[in-house]
Amino acid sequence: MYSLIKHLCSAYLVERWGMMVLPALLTCFLPLCRLFVLGIGFFTLCFLMTSLGGQFSTRRLGDSPFTIRTEVMGGPESRGVLRKMSDLLELMVKRMDALARLENGSELHRAGGDLHFPADRMPPGAGLMERIQAIAQNVSDIAVKVDQILRHSLLLHSKVSEGRRDQCEAPSDPKFPDCSGKVEWMRARWTSDPCYAFFGVDGTECSFLIYLSEVEWFCPPLPWRNQTAAQRASKPLPKVQAVFRSNLSHLLDLMGSGKESLIFMKKRTKRLTAQWVLAAQRLAQKLGATWRDQKQILVHIGFLTEESGDVFSPRVLKGGPLGEMVQWADILAALYVLGHGLRVTVSLKELQSNLGVPPGRGSCPLTIPLPFDLIYTDYHGLQQMKQHMGLSFKKYRCRIRVIDTFGTEPAYNHEEYATLHGYRTNWGYWNLNPKQFMTMFPHTPDNSFMGFVSEELNETEKQLIKGGKASNMAVVYGKEANIWKLQGKEKFLGILNKYMEIHGTVYYESQRPPEVPAFVKNHGLLPQPEFQQLLRKAKLFIGFGFPYEGPAPLEAIANGCIFLQSRFSPPHSSLNHEFFRGKPTSREVFSQHPYAENFIGKPHVWTVDYNNSEEFEAAIKAIMTTQVDPYLPYEYTCEGMLERIHAYIQHQDFCTSPGPAQPGAHAPQSPFVLAPNATHLEWAQNASLTLGAWPPVNSLRAWLAVPGRACTDTCLDHGLICEPSFFPFLNSQDAFLKLQVPCDSTESEMNHLYPAFAQPGQECYLQKEPLLFSCAGSNTKYRRLCPCRDFRKGQVALCQGCL
């Protein structure tokens, strides 16, 4: 073989460079020539094996039509390459003439004129021609045989393709009514997104049907396709018990770094670690041996991604709003302490990687089944997931929980209804179960109350605060200078300044903000521990009307302050105030902090009309003589938040939610009885409970509201909470009859105020669309049928039997 390489290279070099440089060139290039010929031989072998192996592999039944098409189309190219290889060897044979003459002359010169050759030392050129000719003939014979095999394979594949073409027509199956339409769409648009090619779509009918039946689910499975892999992938993983955690160091690693917002959240989590651990111990004792499923949870904080603008991080150190970051830090801590598997993402790239998003523009489903039981995100993250999950978003959206500060009412959530009736906004129309939206305060019972935590003081700390309070010190709520631009503030601040020393924590860089009056002692932006110390000295924490519903008033009350806020008349809402415009809620806000007003109240919270100087001054005088202890509602302690989130995770299931009969259906025996005072309905003691219903239906109390009164307010009037998950049980004519309401006619329609009784006309209306069951909303024409429930002391989100 070495001799053959030597002669081939020598022949080429003689023709190219001549006799004079032959010895030197042979020394330099023989190794390269040897490698070249070995490479040609290896390539030839691999090519032949690939060509033949590929043809034999296509004869296996059940292979993808994409593979068949590619291999068959490669047939003529394979024959062409073999012919070129044969031509190359023929060219080598021609060059052997020059090689033989060169070799003979060289040997004669070295022998010094001796023309005698031993029998075993024949001139190398003598047998070289035969060798090259033999190789060329063999390659030529192989090319002929491969050509015959390819022709036979083409004939075979044409028959198979004809048979499969019959099987690759869009079936008319009533179970898959959209199949043919989707195939038409794929024909015209399959190149619009690279993700289709990623899943194997190549423009053929078979590739369309395989994609639409195996990747998406618009077409029935093809009978000749192997379905074993899909069946194997659908098996659920075994359940694992969640165990409370006491070490939060790994959580801090999960939260990441590089953003001021994340640094703030991590500092908060570190500061509250001891309280989280103690709360977990208390809840563990309360739950006893109760089994808790461990969930795999993805937390995607969409508003912190660069794609959403991340306007919060740059403002953390400049007095910007921190409420959202406070809540997200506490959500992460609660989920982690409860023992669940956690992933945290704050970038679109991380989100795509964790979800299994295929390459492309987001038209295709995920490449793998969703590996998470739950996803906590916000409206920004919700939009990002919809853009990149394709059909998987619709499939898995029941697992999503949306952190939504101000709430989303059902009328805004239902896309068709919102569009037809003027409720469509930039943030609504997601068609989720309204309970999937989770709020900062329990102001919208149609949603779930997520909340946050405030630092809880022990008894020793409470006594120290009571002894160190200054009776004439007030702190203003708000860290940004624009809050102090409130018109008319000079009037009530002048009154306050007569009685108290006023302190501010307004951010500034080099000089005092001009909006802050000279008599205000401004400390600048304070770190959280120093701000807490300021609150522990102050008597009063006063709000200027903005920001709405933040965590600071609760922190102040927990540190022994009295919170003074303004009453809004008329109430602020999306109809009359720019801040609420576009938000998916019609809720009317009667004060800066409705939760503090309605759920805490005096003596800790005072709500007055700041435009009424006499009322304002009287309130200041009364506050100065009022003594209060530090107070924190249980639902805003670490234990309260752990208890609430534990209940949600273990009991809320929006993917499989069996409900009662459809509107108008009559059960064999009504589960309701009229209360002894004949004012409302109760769940009958002998009635069976609906399996899996949560909250438990035996906590249901049904009231008929007065005209123009929402169910939210009607239930509160009776010391109860509206529970929208109970609406389906009341959505029948029987409920009206039990309440002794005469229905001259009963109709089912889509309306977020139904079920309701209309006067005049004695007409009863039932709800046709379950997503529109709503505690919110009122109209003077209707008396709404309202489902109410009890609640645990200090925990309005949970009924007394909800744990």
Secondary structure as UniProt FT lines:
FT   HELIX           2..17
FT   TURN            20..21
FT   HELIX           22..57
FT   TURN            58..59
FT   TURN            61..62
FT   HELIX           65..73
FT   HELIX           75..110
FT   TURN            111..113
FT   TURN            119..120
FT   HELIX           124..167
FT   TURN            174..175
FT   TURN            177..178
FT   HELIX           179..189
FT   HELIX           190..192
FT   HELIX           194..198
FT   TURN            199..200
FT   HELIX           205..210
FT   HELIX           211..215
FT   TURN            223..224
FT   HELIX           228..233
FT   HELIX           249..255
FT   HELIX           260..271
FT   HELIX           273..287
FT   TURN            288..289
FT   STRAND          296..300
FT   HELIX           302..304
FT   HELIX           306..308
FT   HELIX           313..318
FT   HELIX           323..337
FT   TURN            338..339
FT   STRAND          341..345
FT   HELIX           348..355
FT   STRAND          374..377
FT   HELIX           379..388
FT   HELIX           391..396
FT   HELIX           397..399
FT   STRAND          400..403
FT   HELIX           410..413
FT   HELIX           415..421
FT   HELIX           434..436
FT   STRAND          437..439
FT   TURN            442..443
FT   TURN            445..446
FT   STRAND          448..449
FT   HELIX           459..467
FT   TURN            471..472
FT   STRAND          473..476
FT   HELIX           481..485
FT   TURN            487..488
FT   HELIX           489..499
FT   STRAND          501..504
FT   TURN            514..515
FT   TURN            518..519
FT   STRAND          521..522
FT   HELIX           528..537
FT   STRAND          540..542
FT   HELIX           552..558
FT   TURN            559..560
FT   STRAND          562..572
FT   TURN            574..576
FT   TURN            578..582
FT   STRAND          589..591
FT   HELIX           594..595
FT   HELIX           596..600
FT   TURN            602..604
FT   STRAND          605..608
FT   TURN            610..611
FT   HELIX           613..624
FT   HELIX           634..636
FT   HELIX           638..651
FT   TURN            663..664
FT   STRAND          672..674
FT   TURN            676..677
FT   STRAND          680..683
FT   TURN            685..686
FT   TURN            691..692
FT   HELIX           697..699
FT   STRAND          701..704
FT   TURN            707..708
FT   HELIX           711..717
FT   TURN            718..719
FT   STRAND          721..722
FT   HELIX           724..726
FT   HELIX           727..730
FT   HELIX           733..738
FT   TURN            739..740
FT   STRAND          745..749
FT   TURN            752..753
FT   STRAND          756..758
FT   TURN            759..762
FT   STRAND          763..767
FT   HELIX           770..772
FT   TURN            780..781
FT   STRAND          782..789
FT   TURN            793..794
FT   TURN            796..797
FT   TURN            800..801
//
